Amino acid sequence: MVTGSPTYAEDMSSLVFRQLLSGRDFAKGDPMAGQMVNFAYLIGDRDSGEAMLVDPAYDVEGLLEIVDEEGLRLTGVIGTHYHADHVGGKMMGFDVIGISDLLATHDVPIHLQKPETEFVTKVTGVGDDQLVGHDGGDVLHVGDIPINLIHTPGHTPGSQCVLVEDRLVSGDTLFLDGCGRTDLPGGDAATLYHSLNSGLAGVADDVILCPGHQYSPKPTQTMGETRANNIVYRPDTVEQWLQLFS
């Protein structure tokens, strides 16, 4: 199980992987952060000392303190999608701390899928010169550890999942139970069906699913468990899917 503490692969790789819950591990005492139960993630390489944060919102200072506590230095940020509870900014009447605040003290690239950059700019005000747009299948590195970017549109046009060793950080594309909604700007139900069934088809059943929110009692489970028990995998066709979820 992935927890708020560092976890390491069984082969003693130098991977540092932390799943951090808003309202508990950071943004403590923030009622919105506690209600939204977002997960942020720290991915680091112990040997090189490099680290990336995935979806830093609500409490940038607190997340950076965790990076420092691990003895790592921040070299980049990955945003799974543009919604303010994942990257900060203005949305639905709220103004959430996020990547614009982080960039004020740390000049690091913000890695997104290309279709998401315009949405992130609108929500956060961060300009194109600070955003790096990727294609699905691109690979980042934190130290010597590869981070595979999987384009999974549907929740938003540029939603992406992040595969590092045996862990899949899925943002709001896929939860342990259910998936991200598709009725917000840029959402598309049929596209999300194909992302879940085709875009993630290459992710093995023993990979640990690490979602963007704790909407289930457990914080993680395997992709095999998810495919067997999550209602989003019951429809066999996009037509059946649309009858249930559009």
N, C-alpha and C positions, 0 to 999 in steps of 0.2 A: 504494500500500500504506500502511496505517496503521501507524505505529511508535510507539515510546516518545517520540518527539519531537513538538513541535507541528506540526500540519498545517493548511493553510488552503485554502479553496475557491478554484478557479481565478479566480473573479470578484473575488478579493481581499476577500472578506467579512471581517468582524472576528472570525470564529469561531476559537477556540482549541480544538483537539480532541486529547487525548492518550490513547493506550491504554497502560496501565501494568500490567506483569506482576509478580505477587507472587513474591518471592524474587530478583528481578532489579532492578526499578525501585523497589520498596519492600519492607519486611519482609525485607531482605537478611540472610541467615544464619538465618532462621526455617525449620527443616526442614519443618514442616507447610505453611507458605505455599509453599515451594518444591515440595513434592510435589503440592499441590492446583492449582498453576499457574492461579490466578484472575487475571482481568483486572479492574482498576478503571478508571474513566474520568473524565477531567477535561474538562468542557465549559465554555468561557468565552467572554465577549464582550470583545475587546480594547478597544473604544471605551468601554464603561461600566465596565470593570474587575470585572464580576461573574463568578462562577464557581459551578458545581455539581459535586459528586462523585457518581458512580454506583457503588454497591456498595463503600463504604469498609470494609475489614476487615483484620485482622492488625496493621496499623501505621498508625494514625490520624495520629500525629505526622509520620511520613514523608510521607504523602499531603498533609498540610497544608503541609509545607515545600515540596512541589512547587507547590502553589497560590501560595505566597509567591514562589517563584522566578520564576513567570510574571508577577509584579506584579499578581495578582488578589486579590480578597477573596471568601471563601466566603459565598454567600447561600442555599444550600440543598443538600439531599442527595436523591438518587433511589435507592430500593431496588427492584431488579427482583423480588425475592421474599425470603421470610423465612429461608432457610437461613443458618446461622451463618457459613459461609465467604463470604457476601455482605454481611451486615449485622452480624455479630458475635453474641455471646451464647452460651448454653449449649445444646449439642446433641450427642447421642451420646457423652457423656463428656468433651467438650472445652469449654473456656471461651475464646472467641475475642474479641479486641479488636474493637470496632466502633462502632456509632452511639451507644451509651450513653456511651462514653468521649469521643467527639467532642462530644456535647452538654454535657459538663462544662466545655468551654472555648469552644464556639461555639453560641450560641442561634439555631439555624436550623431551618426546617421540614424534616421528613422526608417525602418524597412517595412514596405507595404507592397501589396500587389498593385500593378499599374492602374487598374480601374478604380482603385480606392483613393488615390492621391487627391483628386479634386474634392472629394467628399471630406477628407481629413482637413484640407485647407479651409473649406467653408466652416467647419465646426470649430477648429482650433486656432485658425489664423496663421498656422505655420506654413511658410512659403515653400514653393517647389525646390528651392535651392537647399533646403534642409531635409527633404524627403527623397528616399531612393525607391523608385518603382521597379518591381520585379515581375517576371513571368513565372507561371506555375512550373515547378521543376527546378527552379534556381536553388543553389546551395550556398548558404552562408557558412562561415566558420567562426567559432569562438575558440581561440587557440587552435588546436588540431582537431577539435570536435566538429563534425559536420552537422549542420542544421538544414533540413530539407523543407522547402516551402511548397505547400500544396494549395493550389488555387481551388477554392470550394465556394463559388458564388451561389447566391440564392437568398441568404439572410441579408446580404448586401452584395453589390456587384463585385467587390474585390475582397470578400471574406477569404481568409486563408487559415489553414491548419499548419502546425509546425511539428515536424517529426524529428526527434533527437534520440538516437539509440532506440530504446524500447518504450518510448513515451510519445504520445500524440497530444499536443496542446491544441484544442479544437475551437477555442473562442466560443462564439454562439452558433457555430455550424451544427454541433452535435452535443447533446447533454447525455448523461447516463440514462435519463428518462426524458424523451421528447427531443426537440430541436429548436433552433431559433425561429422567431416569428418572421413572416414575410410580408406584413402589411405596412411596414415603414418605408420611407423613400428608398428606392433601389432594390427592394425585395421582390423576389419572384419565386412562387411556390414550385413550379415545374422545374426550374433551374436547380433549386435546392434538392429535389428528388434525385436528379442526375448526379449532383455532387456527392450525396450520401451513398448512392449505389454504384456509381462509376468512378467518381473522383477519389473516393476512399477505398476503392476495391483492392488496391495493392497493399493496404495496411493489414498486416497479419493479425490473426485472432489473439495472439498472445501479447500484442502491444497494449500498454496501459493507457486508457483514455483519461485525459486530464482536461476537464471542461472549463468554460469561462465563468461559470457560476456554480455554487453549491446548491442546486435545486433538489438534491437527493440526500438521503441520510449518509451515504458513503461519499467520500470526496473523489474516488476513482474506482474504476473497474476495468477489466480487459475488454478489448473490442469484441471478442467472442461472446462474452456475457451480454454486451450491448446489442449485438446483432440478434442474439437469441431472445432477448426480453424487451427491448425497446419497441414501442408500438410503431415508430417511424419505419421500421424494417418489415412490417407486415404486408403492406401493399406490394403486389408483384408487378404492377404496371403504373405508369405515370397517371393514367386515367383513374385508377383506384386511389392513388395518392391524392389527386386533386379533389376527389369526392370527400375525402376525410379531412384534408388540411388546407385547401385553398381558401 
